[in-house]
Amino acid sequence: MPANMGMPVFEWNDVTNSSLGGHLVFGLLAGLTFAVIAQVTAGRASAAGR
């Protein structure tokens, strides 16, 4: 996307630093949310099979 906007592609600055941080936080929260939902769903599936 930066290349399409005429911005430098391989430049490390405050914007790229905050973008990386935001993507890492989002990925962590998405992974934790998925893990919790998978655990809850697996618990319900095993309880329903009894």
N, CA, C and O atoms as a Tripos MOL2 file, in Angstrom:
@<TRIPOS>MOLECULE
protein
  200   199    50     0     0
PROTEIN
NO_CHARGES

@<TRIPOS>ATOM
      1 N           0.8000   -1.1900    0.0000 N.3       1 MET1
      2 CA          0.0000    0.0000    0.0000 C.3       1 MET1
      3 C           0.8520    1.2660    0.0000 C.2       1 MET1
      4 O           0.5330    2.1910   -0.7480 O.2       1 MET1
      5 N           1.9150    1.3600    0.7950 N.am      2 PRO2
      6 CA          2.7080    2.5970    0.7430 C.3       2 PRO2
      7 C           3.2670    2.8720   -0.6470 C.2       2 PRO2
      8 O           3.3510    4.0310   -1.0540 O.2       2 PRO2
      9 N           3.6480    1.8390   -1.3770 N.am      3 ALA3
     10 CA          4.1990    2.0410   -2.7160 C.3       3 ALA3
     11 C           3.1430    2.6360   -3.6420 C.2       3 ALA3
     12 O           3.4630    3.4700   -4.4880 O.2       3 ALA3
     13 N           1.8970    2.2180   -3.4910 N.am      4 ASN4
     14 CA          0.8130    2.7590   -4.3170 C.3       4 ASN4
     15 C           0.5530    4.2280   -4.0130 C.2       4 ASN4
     16 O           0.0530    4.9630   -4.8650 O.2       4 ASN4
     17 N           0.8900    4.6540   -2.8030 N.am      5 MET5
     18 CA          0.6700    6.0390   -2.3990 C.3       5 MET5
     19 C           1.9020    6.9120   -2.6450 C.2       5 MET5
     20 O           1.9010    8.0940   -2.3020 O.2       5 MET5
     21 N           2.9430    6.3430   -3.2300 N.am      6 GLY6
     22 CA          4.1500    7.1000   -3.5190 C.3       6 GLY6
     23 C           5.0680    7.2740   -2.3280 C.2       6 GLY6
     24 O           5.9730    8.1080   -2.3610 O.2       6 GLY6
     25 N           4.8520    6.4970   -1.2700 N.am      7 MET7
     26 CA          5.6900    6.5890   -0.0800 C.3       7 MET7
     27 C           6.8390    5.5870   -0.1830 C.2       7 MET7
     28 O           6.7330    4.6030   -0.9140 O.2       7 MET7
     29 N           7.9340    5.8260    0.5390 N.am      8 PRO8
     30 CA          9.0290    4.8460    0.5200 C.3       8 PRO8
     31 C           8.5810    3.5310    1.1580 C.2       8 PRO8
     32 O           7.8260    3.5220    2.1310 O.2       8 PRO8
     33 N           9.0560    2.4340    0.5950 N.am      9 VAL9
     34 CA          8.5880    1.1230    1.0280 C.3       9 VAL9
     35 C           9.3950    0.5880    2.2090 C.2       9 VAL9
     36 O           8.8120    0.0880    3.1700 O.2       9 VAL9
     37 N          10.6970    0.6810    2.1580 N.am     10 PHE10
     38 CA         11.5470    0.0930    3.1880 C.3      10 PHE10
     39 C          12.1790    1.1650    4.0580 C.2      10 PHE10
     40 O          13.4010    1.2510    4.1730 O.2      10 PHE10
     41 N          11.3360    1.9740    4.6630 N.am     11 GLU11
     42 CA         11.8350    3.0320    5.5320 C.3      11 GLU11
     43 C          11.2720    2.8110    6.9270 C.2      11 GLU11
     44 O          10.0670    2.6240    7.0920 O.2      11 GLU11
     45 N          12.1470    2.8330    7.9370 N.am     12 TRP12
     46 CA         11.7110    2.6240    9.3140 C.3      12 TRP12
     47 C          11.5970    3.9800    9.9870 C.2      12 TRP12
     48 O          12.5940    4.6910   10.1160 O.2      12 TRP12
     49 N          10.3920    4.3520   10.4200 N.am     13 ASN13
     50 CA         10.1840    5.6110   11.1180 C.3      13 ASN13
     51 C           9.0830    5.4270   12.1640 C.2      13 ASN13
     52 O           8.6670    4.3010   12.4380 O.2      13 ASN13
     53 N           8.6210    6.5110   12.7380 N.am     14 ASP14
     54 CA          7.6000    6.4200   13.7830 C.3      14 ASP14
     55 C           6.2900    5.8330   13.2710 C.2      14 ASP14
     56 O           5.6010    5.1150   13.9960 O.2      14 ASP14
     57 N           5.9520    6.1360   12.0400 N.am     15 VAL15
     58 CA          4.6970    5.6240   11.4780 C.3      15 VAL15
     59 C           4.7730    4.1150   11.3000 C.2      15 VAL15
     60 O           3.8430    3.3970   11.6680 O.2      15 VAL15
     61 N           5.8730    3.6320   10.7400 N.am     16 THR16
     62 CA          5.9980    2.1860   10.5480 C.3      16 THR16
     63 C           6.1180    1.4690   11.8900 C.2      16 THR16
     64 O           5.6360    0.3470   12.0390 O.2      16 THR16
     65 N           6.7510    2.1040   12.8550 N.am     17 ASN17
     66 CA          6.8850    1.5190   14.1850 C.3      17 ASN17
     67 C           5.5130    1.3640   14.8430 C.2      17 ASN17
     68 O           5.2090    0.3060   15.3950 O.2      17 ASN17
     69 N           4.6910    2.4010   14.7890 N.am     18 SER18
     70 CA          3.3670    2.3070   15.4040 C.3      18 SER18
     71 C           2.4670    1.3430   14.6200 C.2      18 SER18
     72 O           1.6250    0.6670   15.2120 O.2      18 SER18
     73 N           2.6370    1.2750   13.3070 N.am     19 SER19
     74 CA          1.8520    0.3420   12.5070 C.3      19 SER19
     75 C           2.1900   -1.1000   12.8780 C.2      19 SER19
     76 O           1.3010   -1.9350   13.0360 O.2      19 SER19
     77 N           3.4750   -1.3780   13.0120 N.am     20 LEU20
     78 CA          3.8860   -2.7260   13.4160 C.3      20 LEU20
     79 C           3.3390   -3.0600   14.7970 C.2      20 LEU20
     80 O           2.8300   -4.1590   15.0180 O.2      20 LEU20
     81 N           3.4430   -2.1180   15.7210 N.am     21 GLY21
     82 CA          2.9170   -2.3390   17.0690 C.3      21 GLY21
     83 C           1.4250   -2.6030   17.0540 C.2      21 GLY21
     84 O           0.9430   -3.4970   17.7500 O.2      21 GLY21
     85 N           0.6950   -1.8360   16.2680 N.am     22 GLY22
     86 CA         -0.7480   -2.0420   16.1750 C.3      22 GLY22
     87 C          -1.1030   -3.4010   15.5980 C.2      22 GLY22
     88 O          -2.0260   -4.0610   16.0760 O.2      22 GLY22
     89 N          -0.3730   -3.8200   14.5750 N.am     23 HIS23
     90 CA         -0.6330   -5.1350   13.9800 C.3      23 HIS23
     91 C          -0.2930   -6.2600   14.9640 C.2      23 HIS23
     92 O          -1.0020   -7.2640   15.0180 O.2      23 HIS23
     93 N           0.7680   -6.1040   15.7320 N.am     24 LEU24
     94 CA          1.1280   -7.1330   16.7100 C.3      24 LEU24
     95 C           0.0870   -7.2340   17.8200 C.2      24 LEU24
     96 O          -0.2760   -8.3370   18.2290 O.2      24 LEU24
     97 N          -0.3910   -6.1060   18.3060 N.am     25 VAL25
     98 CA         -1.4250   -6.1110   19.3510 C.3      25 VAL25
     99 C          -2.7070   -6.7240   18.8130 C.2      25 VAL25
    100 O          -3.3430   -7.5370   19.4850 O.2      25 VAL25
    101 N          -3.0910   -6.3320   17.5950 N.am     26 PHE26
    102 CA         -4.3050   -6.9000   16.9950 C.3      26 PHE26
    103 C          -4.1770   -8.4130   16.8500 C.2      26 PHE26
    104 O          -5.1090   -9.1470   17.1790 O.2      26 PHE26
    105 N          -3.0270   -8.8860   16.3600 N.am     27 GLY27
    106 CA         -2.8240  -10.3230   16.1920 C.3      27 GLY27
    107 C          -2.8810  -11.0720   17.5100 C.2      27 GLY27
    108 O          -3.4390  -12.1660   17.5860 O.2      27 GLY27
    109 N          -2.3010  -10.4830   18.5490 N.am     28 LEU28
    110 CA         -2.3300  -11.1020   19.8760 C.3      28 LEU28
    111 C          -3.7620  -11.2010   20.3880 C.2      28 LEU28
    112 O          -4.1810  -12.2560   20.8630 O.2      28 LEU28
    113 N          -4.5120  -10.1110   20.2930 N.am     29 LEU29
    114 CA         -5.8980  -10.1230   20.7640 C.3      29 LEU29
    115 C          -6.7710  -11.0600   19.9340 C.2      29 LEU29
    116 O          -7.6300  -11.7510   20.4810 O.2      29 LEU29
    117 N          -6.5600  -11.0900   18.6280 N.am     30 ALA30
    118 CA         -7.3340  -11.9960   17.7760 C.3      30 ALA30
    119 C          -7.0280  -13.4530   18.1190 C.2      30 ALA30
    120 O          -7.9370  -14.2810   18.1810 O.2      30 ALA30
    121 N          -5.7510  -13.7670   18.3440 N.am     31 GLY31
    122 CA         -5.3750  -15.1290   18.7050 C.3      31 GLY31
    123 C          -5.9420  -15.5530   20.0500 C.2      31 GLY31
    124 O          -6.4300  -16.6740   20.1950 O.2      31 GLY31
    125 N          -5.8800  -14.6680   21.0260 N.am     32 LEU32
    126 CA         -6.4380  -14.9840   22.3420 C.3      32 LEU32
    127 C          -7.9510  -15.1640   22.2780 C.2      32 LEU32
    128 O          -8.5020  -16.0650   22.9100 O.2      32 LEU32
    129 N          -8.6100  -14.3120   21.5210 N.am     33 THR33
    130 CA        -10.0620  -14.4330   21.3630 C.3      33 THR33
    131 C         -10.4280  -15.7500   20.6980 C.2      33 THR33
    132 O         -11.3650  -16.4240   21.1240 O.2      33 THR33
    133 N          -9.6960  -16.1180   19.6600 N.am     34 PHE34
    134 CA         -9.9590  -17.3870   18.9860 C.3      34 PHE34
    135 C          -9.7440  -18.5640   19.9420 C.2      34 PHE34
    136 O         -10.5390  -19.5040   19.9590 O.2      34 PHE34
    137 N          -8.6710  -18.5120   20.7390 N.am     35 ALA35
    138 CA         -8.3880  -19.6020   21.6680 C.3      35 ALA35
    139 C          -9.5000  -19.7540   22.6970 C.2      35 ALA35
    140 O          -9.9070  -20.8730   23.0110 O.2      35 ALA35
    141 N          -9.9890  -18.6440   23.2180 N.am     36 VAL36
    142 CA        -11.0700  -18.7000   24.2060 C.3      36 VAL36
    143 C         -12.3400  -19.2500   23.5770 C.2      36 VAL36
    144 O         -13.0050  -20.1010   24.1680 O.2      36 VAL36
    145 N         -12.6820  -18.7770   22.3930 N.am     37 ILE37
    146 CA        -13.8920  -19.2620   21.7200 C.3      37 ILE37
    147 C         -13.7630  -20.7480   21.4040 C.2      37 ILE37
    148 O         -14.7320  -21.4940   21.5470 O.2      37 ILE37
    149 N         -12.5840  -21.1860   20.9780 N.am     38 ALA38
    150 CA        -12.3830  -22.6110   20.6750 C.3      38 ALA38
    151 C         -12.5240  -23.4650   21.9300 C.2      38 ALA38
    152 O         -13.1000  -24.5520   21.8770 O.2      38 ALA38
    153 N         -12.0050  -22.9870   23.0530 N.am     39 GLN39
    154 CA        -12.1260  -23.7430   24.3060 C.3      39 GLN39
    155 C         -13.5820  -23.8360   24.7500 C.2      39 GLN39
    156 O         -14.0420  -24.9050   25.1490 O.2      39 GLN39
    157 N         -14.3000  -22.7310   24.6830 N.am     40 VAL40
    158 CA        -15.7030  -22.7240   25.0950 C.3      40 VAL40
    159 C         -16.5280  -23.6240   24.1850 C.2      40 VAL40
    160 O         -17.3710  -24.3860   24.6570 O.2      40 VAL40
    161 N         -16.2880  -23.5360   22.9000 N.am     41 THR41
    162 CA        -17.0390  -24.3470   21.9450 C.3      41 THR41
    163 C         -16.7370  -25.8320   22.1300 C.2      41 THR41
    164 O         -17.6420  -26.6650   22.0660 O.2      41 THR41
    165 N         -15.4800  -26.1600   22.3580 N.am     42 ALA42
    166 CA        -15.1120  -27.5680   22.5690 C.3      42 ALA42
    167 C         -15.7370  -28.0910   23.8570 C.2      42 ALA42
    168 O         -16.1500  -29.2490   23.9110 O.2      42 ALA42
    169 N         -15.8110  -27.2720   24.8780 N.am     43 GLY43
    170 CA        -16.4430  -27.6870   26.1400 C.3      43 GLY43
    171 C         -17.9120  -27.9400   25.9650 C.2      43 GLY43
    172 O         -18.4410  -28.8990   26.5260 O.2      43 GLY43
    173 N         -18.5890  -27.1080   25.2000 N.am     44 ARG44
    174 CA        -20.0190  -27.3000   24.9550 C.3      44 ARG44
    175 C         -20.2690  -28.5370   24.1080 C.2      44 ARG44
    176 O         -21.2440  -29.2550   24.3270 O.2      44 ARG44
    177 N         -19.3860  -28.7910   23.1310 N.am     45 ALA45
    178 CA        -19.5720  -29.9480   22.2540 C.3      45 ALA45
    179 C         -19.3970  -31.2430   23.0420 C.2      45 ALA45
    180 O         -20.1370  -32.2020   22.8210 O.2      45 ALA45
    181 N         -18.4280  -31.2860   23.9600 N.am     46 SER46
    182 CA        -18.2300  -32.5070   24.7250 C.3      46 SER46
    183 C         -19.3280  -32.6950   25.7610 C.2      46 SER46
    184 O         -19.6890  -33.8300   26.0710 O.2      46 SER46
    185 N         -19.8730  -31.5980   26.3080 N.am     47 ALA47
    186 CA        -20.9630  -31.7110   27.2750 C.3      47 ALA47
    187 C         -22.2500  -32.1310   26.5840 C.2      47 ALA47
    188 O         -23.0670  -32.8260   27.1880 O.2      47 ALA47
    189 N         -22.4510  -31.7320   25.3490 N.am     48 ALA48
    190 CA        -23.6670  -32.0900   24.6270 C.3      48 ALA48
    191 C         -23.6470  -33.5560   24.2140 C.2      48 ALA48
    192 O         -24.7040  -34.1550   24.0160 O.2      48 ALA48
    193 N         -22.4710  -34.1350   24.0810 N.am     49 GLY49
    194 CA        -22.3550  -35.5260   23.6510 C.3      49 GLY49
    195 C         -22.5520  -36.5300   24.7560 C.2      49 GLY49
    196 O         -22.5660  -37.7320   24.4890 O.2      49 GLY49
    197 N         -22.7040  -36.0920   25.9760 N.am     50 ARG50
    198 CA        -22.8640  -37.0340   27.0950 C.3      50 ARG50
    199 C         -24.2240  -37.6160   27.1780 C.2      50 ARG50
    200 O         -24.4980  -38.4210   28.0680 O.2      50 ARG50
@<TRIPOS>BOND
     1     1     2 1
     2     2     3 1
     3     3     4 2
     4     3     5 am
     5     5     6 1
     6     6     7 1
     7     7     8 2
     8     7     9 am
     9     9    10 1
    10    10    11 1
    11    11    12 2
    12    11    13 am
    13    13    14 1
    14    14    15 1
    15    15    16 2
    16    15    17 am
    17    17    18 1
    18    18    19 1
    19    19    20 2
    20    19    21 am
    21    21    22 1
    22    22    23 1
    23    23    24 2
    24    23    25 am
    25    25    26 1
    26    26    27 1
    27    27    28 2
    28    27    29 am
    29    29    30 1
    30    30    31 1
    31    31    32 2
    32    31    33 am
    33    33    34 1
    34    34    35 1
    35    35    36 2
    36    35    37 am
    37    37    38 1
    38    38    39 1
    39    39    40 2
    40    39    41 am
    41    41    42 1
    42    42    43 1
    43    43    44 2
    44    43    45 am
    45    45    46 1
    46    46    47 1
    47    47    48 2
    48    47    49 am
    49    49    50 1
    50    50    51 1
    51    51    52 2
    52    51    53 am
    53    53    54 1
    54    54    55 1
    55    55    56 2
    56    55    57 am
    57    57    58 1
    58    58    59 1
    59    59    60 2
    60    59    61 am
    61    61    62 1
    62    62    63 1
    63    63    64 2
    64    63    65 am
    65    65    66 1
    66    66    67 1
    67    67    68 2
    68    67    69 am
    69    69    70 1
    70    70    71 1
    71    71    72 2
    72    71    73 am
    73    73    74 1
    74    74    75 1
    75    75    76 2
    76    75    77 am
    77    77    78 1
    78    78    79 1
    79    79    80 2
    80    79    81 am
    81    81    82 1
    82    82    83 1
    83    83    84 2
    84    83    85 am
    85    85    86 1
    86    86    87 1
    87    87    88 2
    88    87    89 am
    89    89    90 1
    90    90    91 1
    91    91    92 2
    92    91    93 am
    93    93    94 1
    94    94    95 1
    95    95    96 2
    96    95    97 am
    97    97    98 1
    98    98    99 1
    99    99   100 2
   100    99   101 am
   101   101   102 1
   102   102   103 1
   103   103   104 2
   104   103   105 am
   105   105   106 1
   106   106   107 1
   107   107   108 2
   108   107   109 am
   109   109   110 1
   110   110   111 1
   111   111   112 2
   112   111   113 am
   113   113   114 1
   114   114   115 1
   115   115   116 2
   116   115   117 am
   117   117   118 1
   118   118   119 1
   119   119   120 2
   120   119   121 am
   121   121   122 1
   122   122   123 1
   123   123   124 2
   124   123   125 am
   125   125   126 1
   126   126   127 1
   127   127   128 2
   128   127   129 am
   129   129   130 1
   130   130   131 1
   131   131   132 2
   132   131   133 am
   133   133   134 1
   134   134   135 1
   135   135   136 2
   136   135   137 am
   137   137   138 1
   138   138   139 1
   139   139   140 2
   140   139   141 am
   141   141   142 1
   142   142   143 1
   143   143   144 2
   144   143   145 am
   145   145   146 1
   146   146   147 1
   147   147   148 2
   148   147   149 am
   149   149   150 1
   150   150   151 1
   151   151   152 2
   152   151   153 am
   153   153   154 1
   154   154   155 1
   155   155   156 2
   156   155   157 am
   157   157   158 1
   158   158   159 1
   159   159   160 2
   160   159   161 am
   161   161   162 1
   162   162   163 1
   163   163   164 2
   164   163   165 am
   165   165   166 1
   166   166   167 1
   167   167   168 2
   168   167   169 am
   169   169   170 1
   170   170   171 1
   171   171   172 2
   172   171   173 am
   173   173   174 1
   174   174   175 1
   175   175   176 2
   176   175   177 am
   177   177   178 1
   178   178   179 1
   179   179   180 2
   180   179   181 am
   181   181   182 1
   182   182   183 1
   183   183   184 2
   184   183   185 am
   185   185   186 1
   186   186   187 1
   187   187   188 2
   188   187   189 am
   189   189   190 1
   190   190   191 1
   191   191   192 2
   192   191   193 am
   193   193   194 1
   194   194   195 1
   195   195   196 2
   196   195   197 am
   197   197   198 1
   198   198   199 1
   199   199   200 2
@<TRIPOS>SUBSTRUCTURE
     1 MET1         2 RESIDUE 1 A MET
     2 PRO2         6 RESIDUE 1 A PRO
     3 ALA3        10 RESIDUE 1 A ALA
     4 ASN4        14 RESIDUE 1 A ASN
     5 MET5        18 RESIDUE 1 A MET
     6 GLY6        22 RESIDUE 1 A GLY
     7 MET7        26 RESIDUE 1 A MET
     8 PRO8        30 RESIDUE 1 A PRO
     9 VAL9        34 RESIDUE 1 A VAL
    10 PHE10       38 RESIDUE 1 A PHE
    11 GLU11       42 RESIDUE 1 A GLU
    12 TRP12       46 RESIDUE 1 A TRP
    13 ASN13       50 RESIDUE 1 A ASN
    14 ASP14       54 RESIDUE 1 A ASP
    15 VAL15       58 RESIDUE 1 A VAL
    16 THR16       62 RESIDUE 1 A THR
    17 ASN17       66 RESIDUE 1 A ASN
    18 SER18       70 RESIDUE 1 A SER
    19 SER19       74 RESIDUE 1 A SER
    20 LEU20       78 RESIDUE 1 A LEU
    21 GLY21       82 RESIDUE 1 A GLY
    22 GLY22       86 RESIDUE 1 A GLY
    23 HIS23       90 RESIDUE 1 A HIS
    24 LEU24       94 RESIDUE 1 A LEU
    25 VAL25       98 RESIDUE 1 A VAL
    26 PHE26      102 RESIDUE 1 A PHE
    27 GLY27      106 RESIDUE 1 A GLY
    28 LEU28      110 RESIDUE 1 A LEU
    29 LEU29      114 RESIDUE 1 A LEU
    30 ALA30      118 RESIDUE 1 A ALA
    31 GLY31      122 RESIDUE 1 A GLY
    32 LEU32      126 RESIDUE 1 A LEU
    33 THR33      130 RESIDUE 1 A THR
    34 PHE34      134 RESIDUE 1 A PHE
    35 ALA35      138 RESIDUE 1 A ALA
    36 VAL36      142 RESIDUE 1 A VAL
    37 ILE37      146 RESIDUE 1 A ILE
    38 ALA38      150 RESIDUE 1 A ALA
    39 GLN39      154 RESIDUE 1 A GLN
    40 VAL40      158 RESIDUE 1 A VAL
    41 THR41      162 RESIDUE 1 A THR
    42 ALA42      166 RESIDUE 1 A ALA
    43 GLY43      170 RESIDUE 1 A GLY
    44 ARG44      174 RESIDUE 1 A ARG
    45 ALA45      178 RESIDUE 1 A ALA
    46 SER46      182 RESIDUE 1 A SER
    47 ALA47      186 RESIDUE 1 A ALA
    48 ALA48      190 RESIDUE 1 A ALA
    49 GLY49      194 RESIDUE 1 A GLY
    50 ARG50      198 RESIDUE 1 A ARG
